[in-house]
Amino acid sequence: MGRPACRHEDGRIDGNAHHARGHHCGGSLDNSAPHSVARAVRLGMGCIALVLMLVAEFGFVLWIRGLSIRDYLATRDPVSGTVYYAMLVVFAIMPLLVAKK
């Protein structure tokens, strides 16, 4: 396996990606996207992860325990319920929190 082919701005193709700026290599990140778009993508990623986690939790855990979603949420005490909901929010925004500046 060799290095990925890189396209130079002048159209040349070679396998050396160690030159200056004018290269577009397969698999590299494009840093030209606006900051707000990157934030929206990260927030969307966190929301998708939250939905998948809740689907797994409500679908599997509640099935195992034999509870409905309403019963599951009603059985939480005020302190642990508040912490649970706060941690769900933190889970959803975690991709924003760990983003490299």
C-alpha positions in Angstrom: 0.0 0.0 0.0 1.5 3.3 -1.0 0.7 6.9 -0.1 -2.6 8.4 -1.2 -2.4 10.3 -4.5 -2.6 14.0 -4.0 -3.9 16.6 -6.5 -1.9 19.8 -6.7 -3.6 23.1 -7.5 -1.9 23.1 -10.9 -3.4 19.7 -11.7 -0.4 17.4 -11.2 -0.8 14.2 -9.3 1.8 12.6 -7.1 2.1 10.6 -3.9 4.0 13.2 -1.8 1.8 15.2 0.5 4.6 17.0 2.4 4.8 20.1 0.3 3.3 23.5 1.0 -0.4 24.5 0.8 -1.6 23.6 -2.6 -2.5 20.0 -2.0 -5.9 18.2 -1.8 -5.3 14.6 -0.5 -7.9 11.9 -0.1 -8.9 11.5 3.6 -7.7 14.9 4.7 -10.0 17.3 6.5 -11.2 20.4 4.8 -10.7 23.3 7.2 -12.3 25.8 4.9 -15.8 25.2 6.3 -17.2 28.1 8.3 -17.0 27.8 12.0 -20.8 27.8 12.5 -21.2 24.9 10.0 -18.7 22.9 12.0 -20.5 23.6 15.2 -23.8 22.6 13.6 -22.3 19.4 12.4 -20.9 18.6 15.8 -24.2 19.4 17.5 -26.0 17.2 15.0 -23.6 14.4 15.7 -24.3 14.6 19.4 -28.1 14.7 18.9 -27.9 11.6 16.6 -25.8 9.8 19.3 -28.3 10.8 22.0 -31.2 9.5 19.9 -29.4 6.2 19.3 -28.6 5.8 22.9 -32.2 6.6 24.0 -33.6 4.1 21.4 -31.3 1.5 22.8 -32.1 2.3 26.4 -35.9 2.6 26.0 -36.1 -0.3 23.5 -33.8 -2.8 25.3 -33.7 -1.9 28.9 -37.3 -1.2 29.3 -38.2 -4.4 27.5 -35.9 -6.3 29.9 -37.4 -4.6 33.0 -41.0 -4.8 31.6 -41.7 -1.0 32.1 -43.3 1.6 29.9 -41.4 4.9 29.2 -43.9 6.7 31.4 -43.3 4.2 34.3 -39.6 4.4 33.8 -39.5 8.3 34.0 -42.0 8.4 36.9 -39.9 6.0 39.1 -36.9 8.4 39.1 -36.4 10.4 42.3 -35.9 14.2 41.9 -32.2 14.2 42.5 -31.1 11.3 40.3 -33.7 12.3 37.7 -32.3 15.8 37.4 -28.8 14.5 37.2 -29.9 12.0 34.5 -31.5 14.7 32.4 -28.5 17.0 32.8 -26.2 14.2 31.7 -28.3 13.5 28.6 -27.8 17.2 27.6 -24.0 17.0 28.3 -23.9 13.8 26.3 -25.6 15.5 23.3 -23.2 18.6 23.4 -20.0 16.6 24.1 -18.8 16.8 20.5 -18.9 20.6 20.8 -17.0 20.5 24.1 -14.2 18.3 22.9 -13.7 20.1 19.5 -10.2 21.2 18.8 -10.0 25.0 18.7 
